[in-house]
Amino acid sequence: MTGEGKPRILVVDDDRFSQQLLQDMLVPLGYAVSIAGDGLAAIDLARRIRPHLILLDVVMPLMDGFAACERLKADAATAHIPVVLVTSLEGRESKIRGLAVGASDFLAKPVDEAELALRVKNLLRVVEFEAFLQQHNDQLDAQVRERTRQLEDALGALRRSREELKTSYLDTIFRLTTVAEYKDGFTSGHIKRVGHYCRHLARELGWGEEEQESIFYASPMHDIGKVVIPTEILQKRGPLTAEEFAIVKGHTTAGARILQGSTSAFLQLAEVIALTHHERFNGGGYPRGLRGADLPLAGMIMSIADQYEALRSERPYKPTLTHEHAVDIITRGDGRTEPSHFHPQVLSAFADTIGTFAEIFEQFALEQ
């Protein structure tokens, strides 16, 4: 948060002891703390001071934390502010409800000081990341306007400007994608493979050159929302609990929120892909359970590319699989993955050109 002074955190709790406790934990860490005693006051104060992060108690009079979070996320002035729900409520239902109203994370009462420090630090990194993205988009918009004025007289200069702009976008995409994939343990080879898989499938489906290029550069950003997921969950060895999986599923909506509102065609397509690449053709996916014709084809292309890449890649909870084994799982199913999960046309294009997938994987297998 350079140039803005101390990061400001809004603590919302009706209990004075809890207010003081959180303040005593946060101030020594270098944060500026503001206090609100209920949900209504929090909404008003958040609009006025625009905090970097809100710690919001769930059980409060006048308006509980769920309702306050929903109101904050519905307001364009405060929708971008991460909200951490602080609650003594336990169980899957309360976490699902919190995610549904837009909460970024959860803290259990009584609050552990070390856990609070780590979660606040991680979420403020996301805030800084989003500010960087917005600043960079603003800079790109300014560059486009300047280039347009300068290049009205020369077609050749216009072509050069478009190449410069594309290079700037591609550099941004690679850097932002690396943030999320590094946290999840992937390499630059993974980022490049995903783009090549998607461009190949788009070509097989008859997409034009510009559309192929767009999905090539947009698809690596599919998991950008994982920057808000705790690393200990992403890299957990062994199966996730229901609560952990519910949190992981939130990376789709988080990614879409990070990418939304851009004037870049690449980032607009990346937003669609981030939101829908875990949907399934049979309606059994997430976050919205879309099915059939309601699913964007770009998301369905990413779905099968992502599945192949996940099967071939070594992860903390699984070894790498051979090309043949991965293809067999996708085209025949293994109980967890079934052909009905994928768009029939995309699955057919995959099955008809499986050799290309093997070639792409091997070509970028050793890149770090």
C-alpha positions in Angstrom: 0.0 0.0 0.0 2.9 2.3 -0.8 2.0 6.0 -1.0 -1.2 5.6 1.0 0.1 5.5 4.6 -0.8 2.6 6.9 -3.3 0.1 5.5 -6.7 0.8 7.2 -8.7 -2.0 8.7 -12.4 -1.6 9.8 -13.3 -3.7 12.8 -17.0 -4.3 13.2 -18.2 -5.8 16.4 -20.9 -4.9 19.0 -18.7 -6.2 21.9 -16.3 -3.6 23.2 -13.9 -6.2 24.6 -13.7 -7.8 21.1 -13.2 -4.4 19.5 -10.3 -3.7 21.8 -8.8 -7.1 21.5 -8.6 -6.9 17.7 -7.3 -3.4 17.8 -4.6 -4.4 20.3 -3.6 -7.2 17.9 -3.6 -5.1 14.7 -2.0 -1.8 15.7 1.4 -3.2 16.6 1.5 -4.8 13.2 1.4 -1.4 11.6 -2.3 -1.1 10.7 -4.6 1.8 11.2 -7.8 0.6 12.9 -11.3 2.1 12.7 -14.2 0.7 14.8 -18.0 0.3 14.1 -20.4 -1.2 16.6 -23.0 -2.7 14.2 -23.6 -3.6 10.6 -25.5 -0.4 9.7 -22.7 1.8 11.1 -20.1 -0.3 9.3 -21.8 0.3 5.9 -21.8 4.1 6.5 -18.2 4.2 7.8 -16.9 2.0 5.0 -18.3 4.3 2.4 -16.6 7.3 4.0 -13.2 6.0 4.9 -12.8 3.2 2.2 -10.8 0.8 4.4 -8.4 -1.7 2.8 -10.0 -4.6 4.7 -13.1 -5.2 6.9 -13.2 -7.6 9.9 -16.9 -8.2 10.4 -18.5 -10.0 13.3 -21.5 -12.2 12.3 -23.7 -12.0 15.4 -24.7 -8.4 16.0 -27.9 -6.4 16.7 -29.7 -4.3 14.1 -28.0 -6.1 11.2 -25.9 -9.3 11.3 -22.7 -9.8 9.5 -24.2 -11.8 6.7 -26.6 -9.0 5.8 -24.0 -6.3 6.2 -21.5 -8.1 4.0 -24.2 -8.5 1.3 -25.0 -4.8 1.4 -21.3 -3.9 1.2 -20.8 -6.1 -1.8 -23.9 -4.7 -3.5 -22.5 -1.2 -3.3 -20.1 -0.2 -6.0 -18.2 2.1 -3.6 -17.4 -0.8 -1.2 -17.8 -4.0 -3.3 -14.0 -4.3 -3.9 -13.1 -4.3 -0.2 -12.3 -7.8 1.1 -14.5 -8.9 4.1 -13.4 -11.4 6.7 -16.3 -12.8 8.7 -15.4 -13.3 12.4 -17.7 -15.8 13.9 -18.3 -18.4 16.7 -20.7 -20.2 14.4 -19.5 -23.5 13.2 -20.4 -25.8 10.3 -20.5 -25.9 6.6 -23.8 -24.0 6.2 -22.5 -20.8 7.8 -19.3 -20.8 5.6 -21.4 -21.5 2.5 -23.7 -18.6 3.4 -20.7 -16.3 4.0 -19.2 -17.2 0.6 -22.6 -16.6 -1.0 -22.8 -13.0 0.2 -19.2 -12.3 -0.9 -17.0 -12.9 2.1 -13.3 -13.4 1.2 -12.3 -15.4 4.3 -13.3 -16.5 7.8 -11.9 -16.2 11.3 -13.2 -18.3 14.2 -13.8 -16.8 17.7 -11.8 -16.6 19.9 -9.4 -15.1 17.4 -5.9 -16.5 17.3 -3.4 -13.7 17.0 -1.0 -15.5 14.6 -3.8 -16.6 12.3 -5.2 -13.1 12.3 -1.9 -11.6 11.3 -1.4 -14.1 8.4 -4.9 -13.8 7.0 -4.8 -10.0 7.1 -1.4 -10.0 5.5 -2.5 -12.3 2.7 -5.8 -10.4 1.9 -4.0 -7.1 1.9 -1.7 -8.6 -0.8 -4.8 -9.3 -2.8 -5.9 -5.6 -2.4 -2.6 -4.4 -3.5 -2.7 -6.8 -6.5 -6.2 -5.5 -7.5 -4.9 -1.9 -7.2 -2.0 -2.8 -9.5 -4.3 -4.3 -12.1 -6.6 -1.2 -12.1 -3.6 1.1 -12.3 -2.1 -0.9 -15.1 -5.5 -0.9 -17.0 -5.7 2.9 -16.6 -2.2 3.3 -17.9 -3.1 1.1 -20.9 -6.2 3.1 -21.6 -4.1 6.3 -21.6 -1.6 4.7 -23.9 -4.3 3.7 -26.4 -5.7 7.2 -26.5 -2.3 8.7 -27.0 -1.4 6.1 -29.7 -4.7 6.8 -31.6 -4.0 10.5 -31.7 -0.4 9.9 -33.0 -1.1 7.2 -35.5 -4.0 8.7 -37.5 -1.6 9.7 -40.3 0.3 6.4 -40.7 -1.0 2.9 -41.1 2.4 1.5 -40.5 2.7 3.4 -37.2 -0.7 2.0 -36.3 0.5 -1.5 -36.8 3.5 -0.9 -34.6 1.4 0.6 -31.9 -1.0 -2.4 -31.8 2.0 -4.7 -31.4 3.3 -2.6 -28.6 0.0 -2.6 -26.9 -0.4 -6.4 -27.3 3.1 -6.9 -25.8 2.1 -4.8 -22.8 -1.1 -6.8 -22.3 0.7 -10.1 -22.7 3.4 -9.1 -20.2 0.7 -8.1 -17.7 -1.2 -11.4 -18.2 1.9 -13.5 -17.7 2.9 -11.6 -14.5 -0.6 -11.7 -13.0 -1.1 -15.4 -13.9 2.3 -16.3 -12.3 1.1 -14.8 -9.0 -1.8 -17.3 -8.6 0.0 -20.3 -10.2 3.1 -19.9 -8.1 1.0 -20.1 -5.0 -0.6 -23.3 -6.2 2.8 -24.8 -7.0 2.7 -24.6 -10.8 5.4 -23.5 -13.2 5.6 -21.2 -16.2 5.5 -24.4 -18.3 2.0 -25.1 -17.0 0.9 -21.5 -17.9 2.1 -21.9 -21.5 0.7 -25.4 -21.9 -2.8 -24.3 -20.9 -2.8 -21.5 -23.5 -1.6 -23.9 -26.3 -4.2 -26.6 -25.4 -7.0 -24.0 -25.6 -5.8 -22.4 -28.8 -5.5 -25.9 -30.4 -9.1 -26.9 -29.4 -10.4 -23.5 -30.6 -8.8 -24.1 -34.0 -10.3 -27.6 -34.2 -13.7 -26.1 -33.4 -13.4 -23.7 -36.3 -12.7 -20.4 -34.4 -11.1 -17.6 -36.3 -7.5 -16.5 -35.9 -8.4 -13.6 -33.6 -10.6 -15.8 -31.4 -7.8 -18.4 -31.2 -5.4 -15.7 -30.1 -7.8 -14.3 -27.5 -8.3 -17.7 -25.8 -4.5 -18.4 -26.0 -3.7 -15.3 -23.9 -6.9 -15.3 -21.7 -7.0 -19.0 -20.6 -3.8 -19.0 -18.4 -5.7 -16.6 -16.1 -8.4 -19.1 -15.3 -7.1 -19.7 -11.7 -6.2 -16.1 -10.9 -8.8 -16.2 -8.1 -6.6 -18.7 -6.1 -4.7 -15.7 -4.8 -7.5 -15.4 -2.2 -7.4 -19.1 -1.1 -5.1 -20.1 1.8 -1.9 -21.8 0.7 -2.3 -24.5 3.3 -5.6 -25.6 1.6 -4.2 -25.3 -2.0 -1.2 -27.4 -1.2 -2.8 -29.8 1.3 -1.7 -33.4 1.0 -4.7 -35.6 1.1 -8.4 -35.0 0.5 -10.1 -31.7 1.4 -12.9 -31.4 3.9 -16.3 -30.2 2.8 -15.5 -26.8 4.3 -12.1 -26.5 2.6 -13.6 -27.5 -0.8 -16.3 -24.9 -0.4 -13.5 -22.3 0.1 -11.5 -23.6 -2.9 -14.6 -23.3 -5.1 -14.7 -19.6 -4.3 -11.7 -19.0 -6.6 -14.0 -19.0 -9.6 -16.0 -16.0 -8.4 -13.0 -14.3 -6.9 -11.2 -14.6 -10.2 -14.1 -13.1 -12.1 -14.3 -10.2 -9.6 -10.6 -9.5 -10.0 -10.9 -9.4 -13.8 -14.2 -7.7 -14.2 -14.7 -4.3 -15.7 -11.7 -4.3 -18.1 -11.7 -2.8 -21.6 -9.3 -5.5 -22.7 -10.8 -8.2 -24.9 -8.2 -10.6 -23.4 -9.2 -9.8 -19.8 -13.0 -9.9 -20.7 -12.6 -13.4 -22.0 -10.4 -14.3 -19.1 -13.3 -13.2 -16.7 -15.7 -15.6 -18.5 -13.2 -18.5 -18.3 -12.3 -17.9 -14.7 -16.0 -18.0 -13.7 -17.1 -21.0 -15.7 -14.1 -23.4 -16.2 -15.4 -25.7 -13.4 -18.9 -25.9 -14.7 -20.0 -29.2 -16.2 -22.0 -29.9 -19.3 -24.4 -32.1 -17.2 -25.0 -29.3 -14.7 -22.9 -30.8 -11.9 -20.2 -28.1 -11.7 -19.7 -24.9 -9.8 -20.2 -22.1 -9.0 -23.6 -21.8 -10.6 -24.4 -25.3 -11.8 -25.0 -24.2 -15.4 -25.7 -26.9 -18.0 -25.8 -27.4 -21.7 -26.4 -24.4 -23.9 -26.1 -22.0 -20.9 -22.4 -22.7 -20.8 -19.9 -20.4 -22.7 -17.8 -22.5 -25.1 -14.6 -20.8 -23.9 -15.2 -22.1 -20.4 -15.9 -25.6 -21.7 -12.6 -25.5 -23.8 -10.8 -24.5 -20.6 -12.5 -27.2 -18.6 -11.1 -30.1 -20.7 -7.7 -28.4 -21.0 -7.6 -27.9 -17.3 -8.6 -31.5 -16.6 -5.9 -32.9 -18.9 -3.2 -30.6 -17.4 -4.3 -31.5 -13.8 -4.1 -35.3 -14.6 -0.6 -34.9 -16.2 0.8 -32.7 -13.5 2.4 -33.7 -10.2 0.5 -32.2 -7.3 1.0 -32.5 -3.5 -1.8 -35.0 -3.3 -1.2 -37.0 -6.5 1.6 -38.2 -8.8 1.7 -37.4 -12.5 -0.2 -39.6 -14.9 0.8 -40.8 -18.4 -0.8 -39.3 -21.4 -2.6 -42.5 -22.2 -4.0 -42.7 -18.6 -5.2 -39.1 -18.7 -6.9 -39.5 -22.1 -8.6 -42.7 -20.9 -10.0 -40.9 -17.8 -11.4 -38.0 -19.8 -12.9 -40.0 -22.7 -14.1 -43.0 -20.7 -14.4 -41.8 -17.1 -13.2 -43.1 -13.8 -16.0 -42.3 -11.4 -14.7 -38.8 -10.4 -14.3 -37.6 -14.0 -16.9 -38.6 -16.6 -17.3 -37.7 -20.3 -20.7 -36.2 -19.5 -18.8 -33.4 -17.7 -17.5 -32.0 -21.0 -19.2 -30.3 -23.9 -19.7 -33.0 -26.6 -18.1 -31.0 -29.4 -15.1 -30.1 -27.3 -14.7 -33.7 -26.1 -14.8 -34.9 -29.7 -12.2 -32.3 -30.8 -10.0 -33.5 -27.9 -10.5 -37.2 -28.7 -9.7 -36.6 -32.4 -6.4 -34.8 -31.7 -5.0 -36.3 -28.5 -1.5 -36.6 -30.0 -1.3 -32.8 -30.1 -1.9 -32.6 -26.4 0.9 -35.0 -25.7 3.2 -32.9 -28.0 2.3 -29.7 -26.2 2.9 -31.3 -22.8 6.3 -32.6 -23.7 7.4 -29.4 -25.4 6.9 -27.3 -22.3 7.4 -30.1 -19.7 10.8 -28.9 -18.4 10.1 -25.1 -18.3 10.2 -23.6 -14.8 
